[in-house]
Structure formats: structure tokens, C-alpha cells
Amino acid sequence: MCGIVGFVGNRQAAPVLLEGLSRLEYRGYDSAGLAVRDGDGPIKVVKAKGRLKVLEEKTNGGQALAGDCGIGHTRWATHGEPSETNAHPHSNEEGTIVGVHNGIIENYQEVKQKLLKHGYRFYSQTDTEVAIKLVDYYYKKYLGTPVDALNHAMVRIRGSYALAVMFKDYPEEIYVARKDSPMILGIADGESYLASDVPAILKHTRTVYYIGNLELGRVQKGKITFYNLDGDEIEKEPVEIKWDAEAAEKAGFEHFMMKEIHEQPKAVQDTLNSVIRDGKIDLANIGLSEDDILGISQIYMIACGSAYHAAMSAQYVFEDLAEIPVRVELASEFRYRNLPLDDKGLAIIISQSGETADSLAALRKAKSCGIRTLSIVNVVGSSIARESDNVFYTMAGPEIAVATTKAYSTQLAACDVLAVQFARVRGKLEDDAYGQLIGELLALPDKIERVLQDKERIQWFAAKQSASKDVFFIGRGIDYAISMEGSLKMKEISYIHSEAYAAGELKHGTISLIEDGTLVVGILTQSALYEKTVSNLVECKSRGAYLMGLTTYGHYDIEDTADFVLYIPKTDEHFAASLAVVPLQLLGYYVSVAKGLDVDKPRNLAKSVTVE
């Protein structure tokens, strides 16, 4: 959610920090601030409520804040309303210790009461101010180093955090600490950087370090030193980020979302090519052997948001092809349920960022129960990837728009590849069928390109639906899973109330919501369920609904029922979601554009939900 950027180098820090924060705007925020220091002078803090441009104006693009060491922050309000006072950075009373924080301090009230008894006063409503003043308390009490103070504070704090702190006694240095909230550190040309996500520093360096859970770092010019919770120095190997800086730019598109929709063919192709070689699926790099697959009794698929919808689609594919039981669980529910778990099961955790708080907690719960874990993630070295037994990296590259498109599509591709390989290893597919399915998978990128060629018709239709108050997406089987993602795309960026329903459930209450002109989108890619879903659409039409149908080429009779129809190329029906979701992404996008909304940064939403 919140964004952190830090810099220590040989030039003015404020412009670098502002630029980095601008690349983290997709994470969602309501205020922003900078703390910058020039040599051994005082730490200067400037904060602003609202968009980053307000902070840029207050600092004259950073020029009004001189200094080559600093930290910046974009805040998403959790404790305390959005305001300049509650914005980060926060400091101790003397202004000699200043810090920023991502995450939630769960016991901040308890800690605050302790500090009040020791004479501390508080100016904000935030848990972050409490954390910084706790660091101040231990720094003064033990007369130690910043590492000592942070160590003591980390032991006392419960919750999640990524902290970046500046100490007046240690010029040109930034100290960092992490538990469960993402943070990376980078080095290039005698300068050092820190950030909560890769795009913030990608322009400056591709050599980064991932700080581990309950670890600390000392950031100096061109040098980063890591420590464990005992204060002992530890060694870390750098990781090279493969993305180019240009991958995080709009490349001529009006919005990141549209750019990322168009990047789906390549992202899916790269993901498939990472495991398909010479016409066969090879999971060696993932670490799943045939013996491993044969020993798995059932699968638990755990995810949030769009990743959950990918898991819903995958459930049908795994069960139909591999004939293995699959449970799909919302991570936020799974982590708190006392679900009987089979120790021979496999937990598949799906997360674009690899930092989703609920998914990370669910992963740890599965591991504590002795269950093998496989993560499907897009970010190399992320927390979920590091803590999983096996990792399937999707090849989506950086995804900036809050509403996921290409990351979701690569998750679908990864799940489908796994399902096909599980089916083959478990003896459910003969050679010919196995080869045909792989051929269908490899054909998906070109077919997605064909779908994108129909975007002008979708734009025309979307403009006519921009005044809609309610939209319903219906389907059966895999089409129901597709409906869930289509509905989410509509509601999250257009702010139109939208729901997805299993088509057979309409008569169990939902159909009472249909009024004259209500848009109902029917997904019909599964031939065995086609006529059933058509019947459901007819029921809606008889009650005044305006119908849109989404089906494969050849089902032209749908035009006798639906008012508007979109067609996708034929593929093996197990993989239909990869094609059907693209028109629904475009539909949501164009409705949002027609309403004049901020497509890439919808209100109240963040790209990566790193707090509970």
C-alpha cells in the first residue's frame, strides 16, 4: 500500500525521492512527505495532504530541500485520517530521529501508553509516530547505536513494518528494519537506494538486495550492511532485476492499464516458454518431480482478489484433467479457519507481488501444518517466493495499474500448465492428448492478439454503458470464474455496482434485481453448458435486461438472444478464461475512460495489499 523511497548519494536527494515516489503512485496514497539532510545539518521535513504534485509544489520539485541523504513516503491512511499532520515522515520531539513506515503496528496503543508514562507526547493519530518514538526511547535509554535501538524496538513491536529511519548523530546514513512488509535496497555508482517496490529505483539500478524478515540494514553511500535481530552482521548476495526501466513506462499508451492489456500476449508466451521445452512441460526449475506430483493427495489453492479468480478457474481444470480434489480458499479466510489439512496435500499460493499480507500468513500456516507449498508469484525474491518450498515465477514484468491484467493472465497460464502436467504424470492423459493440450496452450498468445483487434467495438459498446447503475456477469463452470474477474474489473475502475453469479443461481433471489435496461453479461465458452446459460439469459431478458453475450466463434445463434455479442477464437475449453477475460478487461477500461475516471489509480484501492 504505502510507498517508501530512500537515497544516499552524491547529488540532491529530494528530486530522486520525488521521482521514486511518483513511480509508486499506483500503490495508492492520500498524503506524502520528505525528510532530507545536508551533511551534518538538521533533518528537514516537508509534508502535504493529497496528490504528490502538492508536495512537489511545496518543495519546488525538490529544489527547496538541499541535501544528499533523505527518505520519502506516500501514505495510505490506516491509523488517523488523511492529513498533513498524520503524513509521514514522523519524528521524535527534538527532530533528531525521523522515520517512515509501511505496515501496521498492532500493539501501538499499548506501546503508546508505555511511552506516555515516560513523558512522551504525541502530535498525530498514527501508529508510525509511536514506532519512531519507541526507537527514540531505546536509543536514549541504552546509549547505543541505531541498530541497537531498532533491535529493541523490533522485539517490542507486534505487527508488520518496513521502517526507514534517519538519526542526526549519523549523517549520510539511513537505517532500515523489516517484518512482513516489502522493502528492497539497491546500489549503483557509489550511491544507495531503498524502496518498497522495484519500479521506484529501477531507473537508477538493477542490482538489489532483499532484506529478510526481522533483519536490519545500514545504508551508506555505495554501501549497505545487514544485521540480524541480535545485531550481528550478516552477508547477502545481490540480485539482478531483469526488467528494463522502460518496462515501467507507458510507452505511448494513455494509461498503464491499456499498455498492460496489450502486453498480455508476450507475458503469457514468456510464462509458457519458461516451462515448455521441445513440446513437453518441464517443472525442474520449479522443483516439482514426478514423484512429488504422484505423492500429492489434494490441492489447496489460496489467494486474494484476482488471483483468487485465477484459482477458481484452475480448480475446474485441475479436477477435470488431473482428477485431483481441489479446494479454493480466500487467504483472508484460510488463515483463520481450523480446516482439517491433509499433510500429503499441496498448498498453491497465488500472488502477483509475493507480499500480499493474508496470502503470506496463509503460506506460513500451511507450512506450520507440514504441507508442501508452491507459490505462483511475479516478483523474484518476494517474501512469499522466499518462504515457499517451490516457486513458479510468472513472467508478467512490472505491473503498474492497480487493476491487474497481465499478471492475472500469467497466473492462469501457470495454473493451466501445472494442471496439464499433473494430468500427464498421474496417467490421465495419453501422448496425443498431452501434445494437443500443449499445442493449445502455446497458441494462446496469438489468439489473445486476435481478441485485442476487436477493441474498437468494445469501446463503442462501453461508451453506451457508462451510465449503468448495476451490471451482472453470469456463467457456469469456468465461465462463472471468468464472470468473477470480469465483474471485479468493472467495479474497481468504473465504480459501477457489479456482481458475478453462477447462472443457475439467478432464480434463487438474484433475478429480483433485474430491471428495465439492467446490463447482464453472459459468458458462454463451455459448450456443454451453453444452452443452459442461454436459457438464463432469456429469463433475464424477459424481465427487461439488456444482454451482452461473450462466446466463441461459431455460436452465432446467440445473436437471436443477446443485444450485443463479442466473439473469441476457439481454444480447448479448459483454457477459455485466458481469452474471454481480455474483452472484459477492455470493457471495464473503456467504461472507466468514458466516465473520465483515473483508470490506473482507482479510489480507495492499492496495488499490493501488504497489511491485513
N, C-alpha and C positions, 0 to 999 in steps of 0.2 A: 504494500500500500504506500506508505510514506517513502520519500526518496532521500538518500544521503549521498553527498559528494564531498570529498576532501582532496586537498592538494598541498604539497610542499615542493617548492622548486626554485627556479632561477628567474622567474617573471612574476608579474602581478597575478595574484591568486583569484581575485574576485571575478574577472571575466571568464576564467576557466571554470569556476564554480557555477556561474550563471548558465554557461553553455551546457555543463553537465546536467544541471537541474532541468534545463529545457528538454533534454533527451529522456528525462524520467517523468515528464508530464503525464504520459499515458498511464502511470500508476495511480493517478487520482490524487487530488490535494485541495486544500481550502486556504492555505496560507504558506508563506515561505520566509526564509531568513538566512543571513550570512553572519559568520564570525571570522574576521580577518586580523592578522597581526603582522606588523612590520618590524622585523628584527626582534629586539627585546623590549619593544614598546608595549603599550596596553593592548588588550584584545578588544577590538571594536565590533559591536553587534548592531545589525540593522535588520528589522523585521517588517513584514507587510501582510495584511489580510488580502485574500483574493488571488488573482492570477499572477504569474511570475512577472508579467510586464510591469506590475505595480512596483515590485522590488527593483526591477531594472531601472525604472524611472527615478526611484528614491536614491539610487546609487550611481546614476548617470552611466548605466551599462557596466557598473563595477569600477569605473574610473575614480569615483569618490572615496573608495576604500583602498588605501595603499597597503601593500604587504604581500609577501610571497608565501604565506602559510595561512590556510583557512579551511573552514568547513561550511557546508551549506545544507539546507534541508527544505523539503516540501512536506507539509503536514496534512495528514488525514485525521480529522478530529475523532478522538475516542474518549478521552477524559478532558472535559471542558469544551465549551463552544468554540467555533472558529473565531479567532480574534487575534489582534497583533500581540496582546499580552500572552496568550496561550501558544503563539507560534514559537518554533524553535529558532535559534539556539536558546538554551536556558543556562543560567549561571548561578554561582554562589553569591553571597551578599557583597563580597568585595570585587566581584568580576574577575577574579584570578583563576577560576576554573570554569570553563564554558564547554557545553556539550550538546550534541544532538542524539536523537534516539528513535529507532523504529521498534515497534512491538508493543506489548502491554505488560506493565508491572502489576501482577495480580494482587500482591500484598502491599500496595503503595500506601493505603490508609494506615495500616499497622506501622509501616516504616515512618510515615509522616508523624504519627503520634510520638514515636520514639524521639524523633528529631525536635519536635516541639518542646519536649521535656528538657532538651539540651539547649534551648534558647533560639532555635532556628525559626525564622519567619518565612512565609510563603506568599508570593505575589500572583501566582497563577493557579489554575484548577488542574494542572496536568500531573500525570504520574512521572513525567520526564524531569520536572524540576525536583521532585522528591529524589529521583535516582542520582541526579547531579549533586544534590546537597548531601546525600549519603556518601558519595565519593569524597566530597569535601570533609565530612566528619571523620572518615577514616584516615584521610591524608594528614589532617591536623593531629589526630589522636596518636598515631604511631610514628609521625615524623619520618615517614618512609618515602619511597618513590611512587610515581604514578601507578606502576604495576602493582605495588603493594596495596595501594588504596583501592584500585579496581578489583583486585583479587578478593579483598574483604567484602566489598560491595556485592560482588557476584555471588558470594556464598550467602549473603543476607537476602538477596532479591529472589522472589519467585515470579516466574512468568517467562516471557520471550523478549529478547532485546538484541539490537545491534547498536552499540554505543561508539561514538567518536568524540573524544574529549581533548581539549587543549588546556595546558597548565602554564600559567605565567612564569613559573620557575624553570620551565623547559622550552625555551624559544625554538622555533622552527621544528617542532615535533608535534605529532598527533598520536594519541593513544586510542586503541580500539579494543572492544571486547564483544563477544558474540555468544548468544544462546538462542537457537531456533529461528532467528531472523537472518535473512541473507546478507552477506557482505563479501565483496571481493577487493583485493588490493593489487595494484599494478606498478610496474617500474619501467621507465624509458628515459634515456639520455640524461641521467643524473637527476631525474625528478621522480616523485612518487605520487600515486593516486589511490583513492579509495572510493568505493561506491556501493550502493545496494543492488545494482544491476549492471550488466556488461555495457549496454549502449552508452551509458554516461561517460565512459572513459575510452571507448573503442577507437575514437579518433586519434587518441594520443598513444595508446599502447595496446598490444595484443598479448603481452606477457603478464600473466596474472597469477595470483596466489589465492587459494580458497582457505579462509580461516575456519578452523573447525569449531565444533560446539565446545563451549566452556574454555575457549582459548583467547589469548590477548595478542596484540601486536603493537610495536613501537614503529611509527612511520617517520622516517627522516628523508632528507634529500637523497634520492637514489639508493636508499637502503631501508629494508623492512626486517625487523627482528620479531620472532614469535615466541610466546611463552605459554606454558600450561598453567593450570589453576594454582599450582604450588609456586609459581614464579620462576620455574626452571626454563631455560632457553631450549627451544625445540627447532629442528630443521624441517623445512618444507621445500618441495620441488615445485618450480613454476610450471604453469600450464599455458600452452599457446592457444589463443582463441582463433578459430579458423574463419570466422565471419570477417568479411571486409567491412570497413567503416561505411561504405556506400550502401550496404545491405540494410542499414538502419535509416536510410533517407527515402524520401517519397518518389524519387526517380521520375518526376513529371506527372505523377498522379495527383488528383486533387486531395485525396485522403490516403492515409496508410491502409485503411481497411480495403479500399479498392485495389491498391497495389498488392496487398497480401492475398486477396481473392485471385488475382491473376498469377501469383507465384505458386499456386497450388499444383499445377501440373508438374513443375520441376521439383517441388518439395516432396510430392508423392513418389515421383520417379526416383529421387535420391534415396528416399527411405526404403523403397523396394529393392533398389540396387545394392543397398548395404548388406542385404541378407540373401539375395537371389543371385546365384552364380552358376553359369552353364546349365540353365534350365532347372536348377534344383535349389531348394531352400537350405541354407547353411546357418545354423544358430551357434556355431562355435564361438564367435566373438561375444555372444550374449552369455555363453557359459551353460547352455542347456543341452545336455547329451540325450541320446535316445533312451538310455536307461533312466535318466531323470524323468523324462516325459512319461515313460511307461509306469513309473512308480507313483505318479500323481493320481489321487483318487477323485478330487474335485477341485474346482477353481472358485476363488473368491475375487471378484473384480470390484475394486474400491476406488472411488473418485468423487469429484465435486463438479458442479456446473456442466459445461460442455463435455468435459472428459467423462462425466457420468453418462451422458447420452451416447458417447462412443462405446462405452462399456455395455450399455443396453443393446446396441446393435450387435456388438460382438457376442453377447450371450446367445442370441439366436444362431449365429454362425458356428460357434464352438459346439453347441448342443446338437445342431443338425449334422454337421460334418464329422466331428470327432466323437460324438455320443458320450460326452463327459458332462456331468452335472455342473452348472454354473450358478452362483449367486451373485447378484449385482447389489452393492451396498453403497449408500451415501457415506462418505468418510466421516462426516459430522455425526452420523448416527452410529456407525460401526464402532467408533472409538468408545462409546458409552454403553454399548449393549453387552449383555452377558450371553453372547452367542456361543453355543457349543461348536468348537472348531476341530476339524479333523487334522491331526498332525501330519497326515500324508497329503494334505491339500496344498495348493499353490495360491498365494495371495498376489494378485496383479494390481499394482497401484499405478494409476494414470494421472500425470500432472505435467502441464506444459512447462512451468517454471521449475518444478522439482523442489519448490519451497512452500507449497500450499500447507498451511498450518494443520488443518484437520487431516489431510492425507498423510502428512509426516507422522502425526500422532497415531493414525491407524496402522501405518507401517510398523511403528515401534511396538504397537500392541500385538500385531501378527507375529513379529519376531519373538516377543516375550512368550508367546504360546508355542514356540518351536516350529512355526510354519515357514516354509521356504518362501522368499519374497522375490518378485520380479517387478521392477519399475519400468514404465514406459514414460520417458521424460525427454524434453527438448534441450535442456541446459546441462552441458557437460560439467561435472564436478559439483552439481547442486546437492543439497542435503539429502533428498530422497535417493538420488543416484548413489551417493557415497555410502548410505546406510543399507542399501538393498543387497541381497545376495547376488542377484543378476540384474543387468540393465540392458534395455533395448532403447538406444538413442534414436529418436526421430530426427529427421534432417530438415526441419522447417526453417532453420535460421532464426534471426531475431524477429519477433512478432511484436509490433508496437501498438496497434489498435487494441483497445480494451476488449472489443468483441472478437473472439478468436475465430479464425477461418482456416488458415493453412495448418496451424498446429492441430486443430481438430481433425482435419483430413489426414494428416500423417499418423495420428493416433488410430484412426480407422484402418489405415493401411497396415500398420504394425499389428493390430489385433487380428486382421484377416490373415496375414502371413502366419502368425502363430497358430491360428485355428487350422489352416490347411496342413501345416507341418504336424500338429498334434494328430490330425486325422490320418495322415500317412503313416506315422510311426506306430499308431495304435491299430493299424491294419484295417482302417475303414475306407481307404482309397486305393484303387488299383493304379498301375502306372499311367494308363491312358487318362483316367480322370484327374490324377495328380498333375500331369502335364498340361491338361486343358485348363485347370484352375490357375496354374501359374501363368499360363498364357493370358488368361483373362485379367489377372492382376497387372501384368506388365502392359496391358493395353489401356489401363485406366487413365494414365496421364494424357494421351491423345484424345480420349473421349471427353475428359474434362475440358480440354481446349475447345472441342466442338460445342459444348454447353455454353462456354463463355461467348461464343459467337452470336448467341441469341439474346444478348443483354439489352439491346435496344427495345425489343418487345417487352421485356420485363420492366424497363424504365417507363415506358408508356403506360403500362398497366399500373405500376406502383403510384404514379402521379395521380391516378384516378382514385386510389385507395387511401390517400394521405389524410383524409378527413374521417376515416373509420374510428369508431369508438371501441369496438370489440372485434377480434379475429379469432377464429377457431381452426386448429390444424388437426386433422383426423387421419388415422391409418390403422392398419392391422399388422401384427408381427413386426418385421424390420421397418415397415412403413410407419408404425407407431413410434419407434425410436427416432426415425427421421423427423417426424412431426414435432417431437420434443425439442430438437435442436432448431428447427425452423421457427417454432413459437418463441424460443428464447431469443433468437436473432431479432425477431420483430419487436419484442417488448423492450429489450435492453437498449436499443439505439433509437427507436421511434417513439417510445413512451406510450405506445398503444397497448391497452389491455389485451393480452393474447394468452390462449391456453391450448394445450395439446391433449387430445383424448384418444384412447383406444376406441376405434369407430363403433365397436359393438357395445360400448358403454353409454352411447348417446341417449338411449331410451331410459337409462337409469338416472334421470334427473337433468342432464346437461341440455337436452334439446329444448327445455323450457326457456332457455336463454336466447334462443334464435328469434330474431325479429326481422321485419322487412329490411332488406339491404345488408344484413349482417354477412360479412365475408367469411366463408368457410372454405378452407384449403384442404382438398382431399389428395392424399399421397397414395398412388396405386402402381407400385412397381412389382408386387408379388402376384404372379398370375393365378395361383391357387386361391387367393383372397380377393381378386379383382372384382368379381361380381358382387361379393358381399359388401365391399366398400362402396361400389356404385349404388347399391340399394340404400346405404346410409346417406349418401349424398342426395338421393331423390327425396328421402324423408326430410332432409334439411330444406331442400328447395320448395317442398310443398308448404313450408312454414315461412317462406319469404326470403330465404338465404340467397346471397349472391355467391355462385360457386366458381372456384378455380380448381382445375384438375392438374395434377403433375404425374405423368406416366411415361412409359417407354414408347418409342416409335412403333406404330403398328396397331395400337389401341385407339384407332380413330373414332370408334363408336362413342367414346366418352364425350365427344362434341355434341351429341344429342342431349346430354345431361348438363354438362358444365357450361358456364358462360364464357370462360376463358381457359385455355389449355396450354400447358408447357410440356414439351417432349424432351426426353433424354435418350441417348443412344442405348441400345440393348447391351447388357452385360450379364454375366452369371448373377442370378438374383441375390445370391449371398452378399454381393459387393455393391448392390444398388445404392446404398447410402452414400458412397463416395461420389456418385454422380448427382443424385437427387438433392443433396444438400446445397449444391452450388447455386441453382436458381433461387433457393430460399434465402441464401446469404445475400444475393443480389436484390431480392425483393425487399428485405429489411433495410438494406443500404439505401436503395432508391426512395423508399418511403421516408426515411430519415432526411435525406437530402431535400426531398420535396417539401418537407416541413421546416427546412432551414436550421436543423439541429447540428450540434457538434458531434459528428459521426464517430470520430476517434476517441473522444473523451466524454462519454455519456455521464449525465449527472449521477452522483451518489455511488458510482462504481469505480473499482480499481482493477488493474490488470492482474495482479497477483495478490491473493488474499493470504497474507502471511501472519495474520492474527486471528484468534478464534472469534 
